[in-house]
Amino acid sequence: MMKVRRGALLFLFFLAQAVAAQLPESFHSWESRSVRVIAAPQLASAAGNDAAVIREYGFVSAERREFTRQDSRLAVTLWRMQDATGSFGLFTFYRQTGMTAGNAEDLVAMGPNLLLLQRGPYVLEARGATLSLDDVPALVANLPATGGREHLLPVLPAYLPEEDIRPQSQKFLIGPAAFGRLEQRVPASAIGFEAGAEALLAEYSIGGSRARLLLISYPTPQFAASKLRALRDLPAVRRGEDAGNMAVRRTGSLIAFVLDAPELKAAEQLLGRVRYDMNVTWNEYVPGPRDNVADLMLTVFGLAGFVLLFAFVAGLAFGGVRVLAKRFIPIPIFDRPSQMEVIRLNLTDR
């Protein structure tokens, strides 16, 4: 038992060293004074009230370093999720409306005392002193290159209307913990996250007022239709529709809500701009060469012709050999002897 515990501790130690090597010890005159490796048991103490949200997005591990430069302090946390879907969701959860989007290969959002970066399954969170875009390459220099499925981002944000959207206001949600923190009028238990639903919240400026658009994506259109009936039966949704500041629409497997709209007409217009295209793919069976009757008949005739040609050539060869053998070999080889007994059955004599 002691050997097993010792081996587990060694494994955790080497894993911690591998994770800790992903953030630099110093960059641009910033010096690291402390480092902390965060595993699943330490997540609650490290993230506080955000622990459930981070765990919901697929937490794997994290590293946190405290940097100082003169009197300035900076806390940098590198979160690692299971895939890009979880890291994108955590990136949008921490992103604040109005932040500046960085012009870089990775997703970058910058604001006062906060810098966020998303790359593959990683989310970089820097809080404290204000950083610039020039500081980003030095912070992520040790991040491993990722590719394939680790870089696949969710497709739900592509359905959002771009007109009148408030910059950096999108929140991608895959579970009730994050959804409950951001939306209270529609209960998280009614969304159906346990069945694979994904949600997206975004803010819009309509007629000088702020409205929110909620998109919910379901695995199938049939499931979305059943959820729409259940959602419309919620008291908060019924009151919102009656008051004219909420509108609901389903298109295929997507349900769209407009919340806090100044009037019903504006809500309907925003719903009409949702860019959801339902494409139906119909794959028909294409017959192969074996299923083609014409090809089959041509093959049969070709085989018959080959057999006839082979028989003709073989007959000529056999006849030629007999003639040559009879002419040049004095001993009879193929001919029968002239005198040979024949067994007869005289059945007519009886």
Buried (B, 14 or more C-beta within 10 A) or exposed (E): EEEEEEEEEEEEEEEBEEBBEBBBEEBEEBEBEEBBBBBEEBBBEBBEEBBBBBBBBBBBBBBBBBBBBEEEBBBBBBBBBEBBBBBBBBBBBBBEBEBEEBEEEBBBBBBEEBBBBBBBBBBBBBBBBBBEEEBBEBBBEEBEEBEEEBEEBBEBBEBBBEEBBBEBBBBBBBBBBBBBBBBEBBBBEBBBBEEEBBBBBBBBEBEEEBBBBBBBBBEEBEBBBEBBEEBEEBEBBEEBBEEBBBBBBBBBBBBBBBBBBBBBEBBEBBBEBBEBEEEEEEEEEEEEEEEEEEEEEEEEEEEEEEEEEEEEEEEEEEEEEEEEBEEEEEEEEEEEEEEEEEEEEEEEEE
